Amino acid sequence: MKRRVVRDMKRLVQRGVLPYAPSEDQERSQEAALALLTRSIKFGHHRLAVIRLAKAVEVKASVTQEQWEYCERVAAESSDIAVRCLMISSVNRIQVSF
């Protein structure tokens, strides 16, 4: 995946979190967020994967159990407090929406 494609996908994700975003933008945003998260996990990114998980949760994408587990493990092993807080925030956001 070329850098330009990644940038375009990141822009799609941002459009989906805008207030009153059209449903088409929301759906495309969810797809892009999951694709970016999948890519980060595939490349073994740690911090970036947790950031992308948080974005996927923010746009209400359907994150898989495997993606959650990867990010939870990464956050638990991280010495970066910001990464841990972001993971906790993502989990809390999911629990509140139920």
Backbone bond lengths (Angstrom), bond angles and torsions (degrees), N, CA, C in turn:
res aa  C-N    CA-C-N  psi(-1)  N-CA   C-N-CA  omega(-1)  CA-C   N-CA-C  phi
1 M - - - 1.448 - - 1.531 107.90 -
2 K 1.297 115.92 126.59 1.455 120.19 -177.85 1.517 111.39 -76.72
3 R 1.311 114.26 156.53 1.471 121.74 -178.48 1.534 111.78 -56.22
4 R 1.326 116.81 -39.04 1.455 121.00 179.93 1.532 111.00 -62.66
5 V 1.312 116.64 -39.44 1.466 121.56 178.90 1.529 109.68 -64.13
6 V 1.317 116.58 -42.76 1.472 120.82 179.04 1.529 109.50 -62.05
7 R 1.316 117.38 -44.34 1.475 120.75 178.81 1.527 111.01 -61.16
8 D 1.316 116.71 -43.03 1.466 120.54 178.76 1.524 111.40 -62.92
9 M 1.319 116.04 -39.44 1.467 119.82 178.52 1.529 110.65 -66.05
10 K 1.325 116.69 -39.68 1.468 119.91 177.81 1.530 110.58 -62.49
11 R 1.319 116.90 -37.87 1.474 120.65 177.05 1.528 110.84 -65.15
12 L 1.320 116.47 -39.46 1.466 120.45 177.21 1.523 111.05 -60.77
13 V 1.317 116.14 -42.72 1.460 120.47 179.34 1.530 109.34 -60.66
14 Q 1.310 117.05 -44.62 1.469 120.74 -179.03 1.526 111.70 -62.83
15 R 1.321 117.63 -36.32 1.472 119.72 179.08 1.520 111.53 -65.95
16 G 1.309 117.00 -31.83 1.458 120.76 -177.95 1.510 114.22 -71.96
17 V 1.318 118.01 -18.97 1.462 120.18 179.99 1.523 112.42 -94.30
18 L 1.325 116.57 -3.30 1.462 119.20 178.91 1.528 109.90 -67.81
19 P 1.322 116.38 142.49 1.473 118.77 177.57 1.537 109.94 -59.20
20 Y 1.296 115.90 136.45 1.463 122.49 178.03 1.529 113.24 62.64
21 A 1.306 116.86 30.77 1.463 120.59 175.78 1.526 108.44 -65.23
22 P 1.320 117.43 138.69 1.473 119.68 177.36 1.527 110.81 -58.84
23 S 1.316 116.36 151.69 1.473 119.76 -177.06 1.525 111.53 -60.30
24 E 1.329 117.93 -32.30 1.462 120.22 177.41 1.531 110.67 -63.14
25 D 1.316 117.43 -42.72 1.467 121.15 177.27 1.516 111.04 -65.00
26 Q 1.324 116.83 -37.71 1.463 120.32 179.11 1.520 110.73 -64.26
27 E 1.319 117.26 -43.85 1.465 121.01 179.93 1.528 111.12 -64.96
28 R 1.314 116.51 -45.59 1.463 120.27 178.78 1.524 110.65 -64.13
29 S 1.307 116.26 -35.06 1.456 122.12 178.20 1.527 110.45 -64.22
30 Q 1.308 116.51 -43.50 1.466 121.06 178.64 1.524 111.16 -63.03
31 E 1.323 115.95 -44.48 1.469 120.06 179.02 1.525 111.15 -61.92
32 A 1.327 116.01 -44.09 1.464 120.39 -179.88 1.526 111.08 -65.18
33 A 1.329 116.88 -41.72 1.464 120.53 179.83 1.529 110.75 -61.17
34 L 1.324 116.68 -42.53 1.470 119.96 179.07 1.522 111.62 -68.14
35 A 1.316 116.82 -37.82 1.466 119.72 178.40 1.525 110.77 -64.56
36 L 1.319 117.11 -41.69 1.469 120.68 178.42 1.528 111.31 -66.18
37 L 1.330 116.35 -40.76 1.461 120.21 178.21 1.530 110.13 -64.07
38 T 1.310 116.94 -45.45 1.463 121.26 179.08 1.530 110.66 -59.59
39 R 1.320 116.26 -42.33 1.461 121.22 178.79 1.530 111.38 -62.34
40 S 1.320 116.52 -44.00 1.468 120.25 -179.59 1.524 111.35 -63.34
41 I 1.315 116.14 -41.14 1.467 119.95 179.01 1.534 109.44 -66.69
42 K 1.326 116.84 -43.03 1.465 121.47 179.72 1.524 111.22 -57.13
43 F 1.330 116.95 -39.87 1.459 121.10 -178.86 1.529 113.08 -86.61
44 G 1.324 117.66 2.70 1.457 121.12 176.60 1.519 114.56 74.99
45 H 1.322 115.96 21.34 1.469 118.79 177.07 1.528 109.27 -68.48
46 H 1.283 116.24 142.23 1.462 120.12 179.54 1.519 110.25 -101.79
47 R 1.307 115.88 -73.08 1.469 120.80 -177.37 1.527 110.77 -58.22
48 L 1.309 117.27 -45.21 1.459 121.58 -178.53 1.530 111.49 -62.97
49 A 1.311 117.47 -37.28 1.466 120.46 178.47 1.526 110.68 -62.57
50 V 1.317 117.31 -41.12 1.465 120.51 179.27 1.535 110.08 -67.10
51 I 1.309 116.82 -39.90 1.468 120.69 177.14 1.528 109.71 -61.72
52 R 1.315 115.88 -44.08 1.463 119.51 -179.26 1.522 112.31 -70.67
53 L 1.323 117.40 -30.41 1.458 120.21 173.08 1.527 109.41 -63.16
54 A 1.318 116.14 -45.05 1.467 120.29 -179.98 1.532 110.96 -59.90
55 K 1.323 117.05 -40.82 1.472 120.75 177.51 1.525 110.74 -65.52
56 A 1.325 116.46 -41.39 1.468 120.15 178.69 1.521 110.52 -61.95
57 V 1.308 117.13 -41.19 1.458 121.42 177.59 1.530 109.62 -65.14
58 E 1.315 116.26 -41.44 1.466 121.06 -179.18 1.532 111.92 -59.75
59 V 1.337 116.97 -37.46 1.468 120.02 -179.96 1.529 111.91 -91.58
60 K 1.327 116.26 7.44 1.467 123.26 176.59 1.529 113.15 63.83
61 A 1.332 115.32 39.49 1.463 120.92 176.10 1.528 109.56 -78.61
62 S 1.305 116.67 155.80 1.464 122.27 -179.92 1.525 109.91 -86.31
63 V 1.297 115.59 90.10 1.467 122.11 -179.54 1.522 108.48 -76.43
64 T 1.332 116.69 134.81 1.463 120.46 -178.79 1.535 110.59 -77.00
65 Q 1.304 114.70 161.84 1.466 120.92 177.19 1.533 110.85 -59.76
66 E 1.326 116.86 -40.82 1.462 121.21 -179.55 1.531 111.01 -63.14
67 Q 1.329 116.68 -40.04 1.465 120.48 178.33 1.530 110.68 -65.20
68 W 1.329 116.42 -42.62 1.465 120.22 177.10 1.526 110.23 -59.85
69 E 1.326 116.06 -47.69 1.464 120.44 -176.88 1.522 111.69 -61.84
70 Y 1.322 116.85 -42.09 1.467 120.46 178.10 1.529 109.85 -59.25
71 C 1.319 116.08 -49.62 1.463 119.64 -176.82 1.535 112.09 -68.35
72 E 1.310 117.32 -36.33 1.472 120.04 176.60 1.525 110.36 -63.19
73 R 1.327 116.62 -43.51 1.469 120.63 179.27 1.526 110.75 -63.29
74 V 1.314 115.67 -45.69 1.465 120.72 179.76 1.529 110.53 -60.25
75 A 1.317 116.21 -45.77 1.466 120.12 -178.97 1.531 110.94 -64.90
76 A 1.323 116.88 -40.49 1.459 120.63 -179.59 1.529 111.87 -64.90
77 E 1.327 116.41 -33.39 1.466 121.25 -179.29 1.526 113.00 -85.33
78 S 1.316 116.70 -11.69 1.464 120.80 -174.76 1.522 112.14 -80.08
79 S 1.313 115.58 142.54 1.468 119.95 173.87 1.528 110.72 -91.08
80 D 1.336 116.23 -3.97 1.461 122.34 -179.70 1.531 109.55 -81.83
81 I 1.308 116.15 111.81 1.470 121.51 -178.47 1.525 110.89 -60.71
82 A 1.330 117.34 -36.61 1.463 120.93 -179.29 1.526 111.45 -61.44
83 V 1.326 116.73 -38.87 1.466 121.26 178.60 1.524 109.70 -65.75
84 R 1.297 116.78 -44.00 1.470 120.52 178.78 1.518 111.44 -62.78
85 C 1.325 116.20 -43.77 1.471 120.78 179.96 1.525 111.03 -64.06
86 L 1.313 116.78 -39.71 1.458 120.97 179.08 1.527 110.61 -64.06
87 M 1.315 116.80 -39.37 1.469 120.60 178.33 1.523 110.31 -66.09
88 I 1.315 116.79 -44.82 1.470 121.23 178.66 1.524 109.96 -61.22
89 S 1.318 115.67 -43.12 1.461 120.80 178.62 1.526 111.18 -60.45
90 S 1.318 117.36 -40.86 1.464 121.34 179.02 1.515 111.58 -64.96
91 V 1.313 116.23 -43.53 1.472 120.71 178.45 1.522 109.71 -62.79
92 N 1.320 116.77 -44.89 1.463 120.38 179.44 1.518 112.13 -63.02
93 R 1.300 116.51 -38.25 1.466 120.78 179.77 1.528 110.59 -63.03
94 I 1.320 116.57 -39.57 1.470 120.87 178.02 1.523 110.20 -66.65
95 Q 1.320 117.45 -44.47 1.450 121.08 -177.75 1.522 111.83 -64.58
96 V 1.315 117.29 -35.60 1.466 121.58 179.65 1.520 110.55 -68.71
97 S 1.333 117.87 -33.79 1.454 120.38 -177.10 1.522 112.95 -73.68
98 F 1.331 117.85 -14.47 1.461 119.77 178.77 1.471 109.33 -86.57
